[in-house]
């Protein structure tokens, strides 16, 4: 971490002039970090400031392997990386209203995650006789990104990949309803959050 030389300078500065320089460097670092933590700086400005003072700062826009690099179950060599295309953005994040969820100048949440979600989203929209376990546990971030995503609805993966990340397709009940469902959108028949029907079936679905 690049801030280490400043700490060393403070420890070994002997003359008033050396101490003055060391404290000046420390003040510049603190000021830059304070600016980076406020809403006054853009994400690009914060990233440049943090990258200037520290090593290992992750890229602002994560890169992902090109689709062809994922061929053969991921065994192919990595191809050129491309920047992820952002498809959906959480409104508070887009509006830079970070303090709606986070304490000022901190990543600390103001409330428990589920309480934060319910403070904006109507809990009645996620209620029913049968509730998806992640919803019941308040684990919204198990499926959704709190900031932005390259998928619709702030999902962490495609809808088909998200379901099979937890549910093994080999465990699906045998029968016509689940024939050739690999890669399909489970929401055609199932509600992702809650339902009054068994198996989270959609109310307008005749399956039983």
Secondary structure by P-SEA (a helix, b strand, c coil): ccaaaaaaaaaccccaaaaaaaaaaaaaaaaaaaaaacccccaaaaaaaaaaccccccccbbbbccccccccccccccccccccccccccccccccccccccccccccccccaaaaaaccccccccccccccccccccccccccccccccccccccccaaaaaacccccccccccccccccccccccccccccccccccccccccccc
